[in-house]
Amino acid sequence: MDIEEYFKRIGYKNSRNKLDLETLTDVFQHHFRAIPVENLSMHCGESMELDLKALFDLIVRKNRGGWCLQVNHILYWALSTMGFKTTMLGGYVHISSVGNYSSNMVHLLVLVTISDRNYIVDAGFGRSYQFWEPLELISGKDQPQVPAIFRLTEENGTWYLDHIRREQHISNPQFLDSDILEMKKHRKIYSFTLEPRTIEDFESINAYLQTSPTSVFKTKSLCSLQTPEGFHCLVGWTFTYTRFNYKENTDLVEFKMLKDEEIDEVLKTIFGISLEKKLVPKYGDLIYTI
């Protein structure tokens, strides 16, 4: 595995040697604007792998994406290879339908320490919940960014990430009741501790998320990619584009329903993905909001 191949994949041409916040932010932003958050492999009859060499081949050489356990594993490897002080962490995602955090550690995120300051980087949540700058590990401080306001809060050694969104304008009124719209202004995202993890800690949940009928990833085919102004998202046949703050304190959300024959072209032109096997789009009942 070659770090220069990774840099080429994400289009990064800037500093390799300065291990500061500016460089971290730059690499992070190139990463999440080049690598989609997606689970398409499992809807093409393939498995979602965690092995680093297999991931490098998939994401870097074949221009694919992956879910958090994959895209953040690659990010962790890249930052560590550059020389950043990194720690792999595990998160518990908030499930809105039950009003609580998952009982299983289902999310991978990365802690980066620079000059005794700690930052969270996470390229694996996607959609409007994707923060665009590293979040400093400070409890109770609002950290406004282009996508939204993010807030980290610490209680008894557990950290909680919250998301506060703008108003949304839906350009297609017939989609106002779409179940992928997040109507709450304030959303809990996930919790985590600072206990170091290894990729082996996620192997069982990686298998569970691909097989359990309670996994949203099994019931829906998903693909999300950030742009300089917002993000694209494909859920089943529902294609959306969100433009952040298109007018004061309002995001613009545009919907389009795709036909089967349009999906491959959208994946190729919008997300940069050319699949080797036939995708079977899926749109199940479990909640997945943008």
C-alpha positions in Angstrom: 0.0 0.0 0.0 1.4 3.4 -1.1 0.4 6.6 0.6 1.0 8.4 -2.8 -1.7 6.2 -4.4 -4.1 7.3 -1.6 -3.2 11.0 -2.2 -3.8 10.6 -5.9 -7.2 8.9 -5.2 -8.4 11.9 -3.1 -6.7 14.5 -5.3 -4.5 15.8 -2.5 -1.3 17.7 -3.7 -0.4 19.7 -0.7 1.9 19.3 2.3 2.9 15.8 3.3 5.2 16.8 6.2 3.5 19.4 8.3 1.6 17.6 11.0 -0.6 20.5 12.0 -4.4 21.2 12.1 -4.3 22.9 8.7 -2.9 19.8 7.0 -5.2 17.5 8.9 -8.2 19.5 7.8 -7.0 19.6 4.2 -6.5 15.8 4.0 -9.8 15.1 5.8 -11.8 17.3 3.4 -10.1 15.8 0.3 -11.0 12.4 1.7 -14.7 12.8 2.3 -15.2 14.7 -1.0 -13.6 11.9 -3.0 -14.7 8.8 -1.2 -18.4 8.1 -0.9 -20.1 6.6 2.1 -21.9 3.6 0.6 -22.9 0.0 1.1 -23.4 -1.0 -2.5 -21.1 -4.1 -2.4 -23.6 -6.0 -0.2 -26.4 -5.1 -2.7 -24.3 -6.5 -5.5 -23.9 -9.9 -3.7 -20.5 -9.1 -2.3 -19.3 -8.8 1.3 -18.1 -5.6 3.1 -14.5 -6.3 4.0 -12.4 -4.9 6.8 -9.0 -6.2 5.8 -6.8 -3.2 5.1 -5.2 -4.5 1.9 -8.6 -5.5 0.5 -10.0 -2.0 1.4 -7.0 -0.2 -0.2 -7.7 -2.2 -3.4 -11.4 -1.4 -3.3 -11.4 2.2 -2.2 -8.1 3.5 -3.6 -7.5 1.4 -6.7 -11.1 0.8 -7.7 -12.5 4.2 -6.8 -15.1 2.9 -4.5 -16.3 4.0 -1.0 -17.6 2.1 2.0 -19.4 2.4 5.3 -17.8 4.0 8.4 -15.8 0.8 9.3 -14.1 1.0 5.9 -13.7 4.6 5.0 -12.5 5.6 8.5 -10.2 2.6 8.6 -8.5 3.9 5.4 -8.4 7.4 6.9 -6.9 6.1 10.1 -4.2 4.3 8.1 -3.4 7.4 5.9 -3.1 9.8 8.9 -1.0 7.3 10.8 1.2 6.7 7.8 1.7 10.5 7.5 2.9 10.6 11.1 -0.1 12.0 12.9 -0.7 10.7 16.4 -4.0 8.8 15.9 -6.3 6.6 18.0 -9.1 4.4 16.6 -12.3 4.8 18.7 -15.7 3.1 18.7 -19.1 4.8 18.7 -22.7 3.9 19.6 -25.2 5.4 17.1 -28.3 7.1 18.4 -31.4 5.4 17.1 -34.2 7.9 16.8 -37.0 5.4 16.6 -36.2 4.0 20.1 -34.7 7.2 21.5 -31.5 5.7 22.7 -28.0 4.8 21.6 -27.2 1.4 20.1 -26.2 -1.3 22.5 -23.5 -2.5 20.2 -20.4 -0.5 19.1 -21.3 0.0 15.5 -19.3 3.1 14.5 -15.6 3.7 13.9 -14.1 7.2 14.3 -10.6 8.6 14.7 -9.0 10.7 17.4 -6.0 12.8 16.3 -3.8 14.6 18.9 -1.9 17.7 17.8 0.2 19.7 20.3 -1.7 18.2 23.2 -5.1 19.1 21.7 -7.5 16.3 20.7 -9.6 16.3 17.5 -12.2 14.0 16.2 -12.2 13.2 12.4 -14.9 11.0 11.0 -15.6 10.6 7.2 -18.1 7.8 7.7 -21.4 9.3 8.6 -22.1 11.2 5.4 -25.3 13.1 4.5 -25.9 16.4 6.4 -24.4 14.8 9.5 -20.9 14.8 8.0 -18.8 17.5 9.7 -16.3 19.2 7.4 -13.6 20.2 9.9 -12.0 18.3 12.7 -14.0 18.7 15.9 -11.9 19.8 18.9 -12.6 17.6 21.9 -14.1 20.3 24.1 -17.3 19.7 26.1 -20.3 21.9 25.6 -18.9 24.1 22.9 -20.9 24.8 19.8 -18.7 24.3 16.7 -20.4 26.0 13.7 -19.5 24.6 10.3 -20.9 24.8 6.8 -23.2 21.7 7.1 -24.5 22.6 10.6 -23.6 23.3 14.2 -21.9 20.4 16.0 -21.6 20.0 19.7 -19.5 17.5 21.8 -20.5 17.0 25.4 -18.7 14.8 28.0 -20.5 13.1 30.9 -18.6 10.7 33.2 -16.1 9.7 30.5 -18.6 9.3 27.7 -18.7 11.8 24.9 -21.9 12.7 22.9 -22.0 14.2 19.5 -25.1 16.4 18.6 -26.1 18.0 15.3 -28.1 21.2 15.0 -29.4 21.9 11.5 -30.9 24.8 9.6 -34.3 25.1 8.1 -34.9 23.0 5.0 -36.6 24.1 1.7 -37.8 21.1 -0.3 -37.9 22.1 -4.0 -40.3 19.3 -4.9 -43.4 19.7 -2.7 -44.6 16.1 -3.3 -41.6 14.9 -1.3 -42.4 16.9 1.8 -43.5 13.7 3.6 -40.5 11.6 2.5 -39.3 9.3 5.2 -35.6 10.2 4.5 -36.1 13.8 5.5 -34.8 14.6 9.0 -37.4 17.1 10.4 -35.9 17.5 13.8 -33.6 20.6 14.1 -31.6 19.0 17.0 -30.3 15.4 16.5 -28.2 13.2 18.6 -25.7 11.4 16.4 -23.6 9.0 18.5 -21.7 8.5 21.7 -18.1 7.3 22.3 -15.4 6.9 24.8 -11.7 7.5 24.4 -10.8 3.8 24.9 -8.5 2.8 22.1 -9.8 0.2 19.7 -8.4 -2.0 16.9 -10.1 -3.0 13.7 -10.6 -6.5 15.2 -13.0 -5.0 17.7 -15.4 -4.3 14.8 -15.3 -7.7 13.0 -18.4 -9.1 14.7 -20.5 -6.0 14.2 -19.3 -5.8 10.5 -20.8 -9.2 9.9 -24.0 -8.4 11.9 -24.7 -5.2 9.9 -24.6 -7.3 6.7 -26.9 -10.0 7.9 -29.4 -8.8 10.5 -32.9 -7.8 9.4 -32.6 -5.0 12.0 -29.7 -3.4 10.1 -30.6 -0.4 8.0 -27.7 -1.3 5.7 -29.3 -4.6 4.8 -32.7 -3.0 4.2 -31.5 0.0 2.1 -28.9 0.5 -0.6 -27.1 3.8 0.2 -24.5 6.1 -1.4 -23.6 9.6 -0.2 -20.9 12.0 -1.3 -20.0 15.5 -0.1 -19.5 18.4 -2.5 -18.1 21.9 -1.9 -21.6 23.2 -1.5 -23.5 20.3 0.0 -24.0 16.6 -0.7 -25.5 14.1 -3.1 -27.3 11.0 -1.7 -28.9 7.9 -3.3 -31.2 5.8 -1.2 -32.7 3.0 -3.2 -34.1 4.8 -6.2 -34.4 8.2 -4.4 -31.7 10.6 -5.5 -31.3 13.9 -3.6 -29.0 16.9 -3.7 -28.7 19.2 -0.6 -27.2 22.6 -0.9 -26.2 24.1 2.4 -27.3 27.6 3.4 -28.5 28.4 -0.2 -30.2 31.4 1.5 -30.0 32.7 5.0 -30.3 29.8 7.5 -32.0 27.5 5.0 -30.7 24.4 3.1 -32.1 23.5 -0.3 -33.1 19.8 -0.8 -33.9 18.6 -4.3 -35.4 15.1 -5.0 -35.5 12.9 -8.1 -36.8 9.4 -8.4 -34.6 7.3 -10.7 -35.5 4.5 -13.0 -33.5 1.3 -12.8 -31.7 2.1 -16.0 -30.6 5.5 -14.7 -28.9 4.3 -11.5 -25.6 3.1 -13.1 -25.1 6.4 -14.9 -25.8 8.5 -11.7 -23.4 6.3 -9.8 -20.7 6.9 -12.4 -21.2 10.6 -13.1 -22.1 11.9 -9.6 -20.3 9.4 -7.3 -17.5 8.3 -9.5 -18.5 4.6 -9.0 -18.5 1.9 -11.7 -19.7 -1.3 -10.3 -18.3 -4.7 -11.4 -21.5 -6.6 -10.5 -25.2 -5.8 -10.9 -26.7 -3.6 -8.2 -30.1 -4.6 -6.8 -31.4 -1.3 -5.3 -33.3 -1.7 -2.0 -35.5 0.6 0.0 -36.7 -1.1 3.1 -38.8 0.1 6.0 -36.0 1.0 8.5 -35.4 4.7 9.0 -32.4 6.4 7.2 -32.5 10.2 7.0 -30.4 12.7 5.1 
